[in-house]
Amino acid sequence: MLDLLLVYVTKSGNTRLVAEAIADGARSMGLEARAADLRDIETADILGADVVAIGSPTYEQRMLPLIEKLIDSLDSKKCRGKPGIAFGSYGWSGEAPIFIAKRMRELGFDVLDPVMRVQYKPNDKDIEACERLGKDIALKLKSLTRRT
Ligand SMILES: Cc1cc2nc3c(=O)[nH]c(=O)nc-3n(C[C@H](O)[C@H](O)[C@H](O)COP(=O)(O)O)c2cc1C
């Protein structure tokens, strides 16, 4: 079974809620999905997943340093062509997920749209949008694997 790993950091829990809602949506369509705090996983887990989602909230117009470090540590040879997603909660400017998507593209990930940005704590509509993204990822992967 294909698997999606959503790795994130969060200070007040909002980005975790985004990750969990995307994971719920993906699971509802038969994808194996796990949302994990960066501190609980190894880089090998990330490179071993079929789809990788990376999330950070925006603080001081940036992603959190731990996520930046993780991205810097990834070997582009192992990321090339892998479907990727960027996400995160923000307050007013929301740069982090956009920077994450850019860095993931530079590493060779095939970054899927949309970059998921949620303002502060996700409300019911945001949760629905995140679940929909998870479902769309699952559908896209199914169609990709059917073609190969
Ligand atoms: C000290 C501080 C700096 C912040 N800087 C930004 C910022 O530059 N841009 C922005 O969009 N939001 C900013 N925020 C808002 C956070 O991104 C927002 O509260 C987000 O929901 C936090 O997500 P988390 O719960 O995953 O940590 C800031 C919040 C704090 C407390």
The ligand as an ORCA input file, in Angstrom:
! r2SCAN-3c Opt
* xyz 0 1
  C       6.254     35.541     17.900
  C       5.333     35.218     16.756
  C       5.705     35.542     15.455
  C       4.849     35.256     14.386
  N       5.225     35.632     13.130
  C       4.371     35.442     12.099
  C       4.701     35.902     10.795
  O       5.755     36.481     10.546
  N       3.808     35.667      9.810
  C       2.618     35.024     10.007
  O       1.869     34.811      9.060
  N       2.266     34.583     11.237
  C       3.115     34.766     12.286
  N       2.772     34.322     13.535
  C       1.482     33.621     13.732
  C       1.644     32.084     13.726
  O       2.100     31.643     12.473
  C       0.268     31.465     14.016
  O      -0.086     31.721     15.357
  C       0.197     29.970     13.732
  O      -1.139     29.548     13.844
  C       1.075     29.178     14.677
  O       1.042     27.837     14.290
  P       1.459     26.641     15.261
  O       0.327     26.498     16.274
  O       1.566     25.445     14.380
  O       2.748     27.000     15.926
  C       3.611     34.604     14.623
  C       3.245     34.266     15.935
  C       4.087     34.565     16.991
  C       3.663     34.180     18.390
*
